């Protein structure tokens, strides 16, 4: 496998359709291991309530007098495919065992249901850990409200005119030496009309990450989610990555995956007001944080924004995060045993007071 993306366009589709991380789809296609392209499987690729699933086409075959043995698990690090939606790449594809029905009259029908960790429509990419030539544009919720780009409104006796400029400058366009990449944040404006004849505009935050060297999809996603974290911190409400457009060798692809974080409605009373320069400094400082803080960052934000865990588990995770922060930032010796005993004595009473 070379270091650049292997891109092929499906002849039956121009890939005019774009996708978001949570996009719904249901399509048929042919799939193969990029290392063994001669062996293919056909089936249905769809997003269900359980996530992204690939169901292979059923196969009917005769069996002997003995019942067939249970099949072994199957796992593919990646699969390339051609579907009715165009080319695609599937990552982390796994099936625990075949499904189907064995008929004692001498026939069996079998198929496999695969869980898919990541899906990229529009491109054939190497393994998720393999570098390729390209860039990724991330789209986030909430930022267009925090970084407002209001139109110019003028009025006369006969009419009022609303002007949306199409040449607005980027919020910032900088180079991060910490990750060796160009980062450009802009507010995208889309103009559309309703069936009633009315017109409206939609604003959306787009953040380009363009590295100076070949990077993997895994690396891009790490940067995208780190920026999601810092924007959540600045706004005080959960900002969610909702789209990732991958550009490689003149072709474009869209990432689809299961998302666990839920976007929250922005609240101006809690977000941080800052200048463009202060925002640049915050982003650069966040990306330049030492490597040993990454696990702490993921633990804190994953706990605060994961709504499906119990409150007791959330509390224990945050306590672990505080302990990790202390170990990373303070090399003082352990507190004296007598002082620690005094803390334990006072703690139940403090908890009772805080609960009332």
Number of C-alpha atoms within 10 A of each C-alpha: 10 9 13 18 22 16 19 17 16 18 11 12 15 12 19 8 11 15 19 16 20 15 14 13 13 14 14 19 20 19 24 20 17 21 11 9 11 8 10 14 13 18 19 16 26 17 19 11 7 8 16 23 21 25 19 22 17 15 11 14 11 11 15 10 8 8 12 10 6 9 11 10 12 13 14 15 17 25 26 26 27 25 22 16 21 22 27 26 25 29 21 17 21 20 19 14 14 18 17 13 12 17 12 12 10 13 13 18 15 15 17 22 20 23 20 25 18 19 25 24 26 33 29 25 28 25 21 21 12 18 20 22 17 23 23 24 21 24 25 21 22 24 21 18 16 17 15 10 15 12 11 10 10 10 9 7 5 5 8 10 11 12 11 15 12 9 6 12 11 13 17 15 15 13 17 18 12 13 16 13 17 16 19 17 19 19 22 17 16 11 10 10 10 8 6 6 8 8 10 10 10 11 17 17 21 22 24 21 24 21 19 15 11 14 20 21 21 14 14 21 16 12 16 21 15 19 21 20 21 18 24 23 15 18 20 17 19 23 26 24 23 18 23 25 24 23 19 20 13 7 16 19 25 22 25 25 18 16 12 12 17 13 17 15 11 19 13 13 9 11 16 13 14 12 9 12 11 11 17 17 11 16 17 18 13 15 17 13 11 10 9 9 13 11 11 19 16 15 15 18 19 17 20 16 20 13 13 10 11 9 11 8 11 19 13 12 17 18 13 15 19 14 12 16 14 12 11 12 9 9 8 8 6 7 9 8 9 9 10 11 12 10 11 11 11 10 12 10 11 10 10 9 9 7 7 5
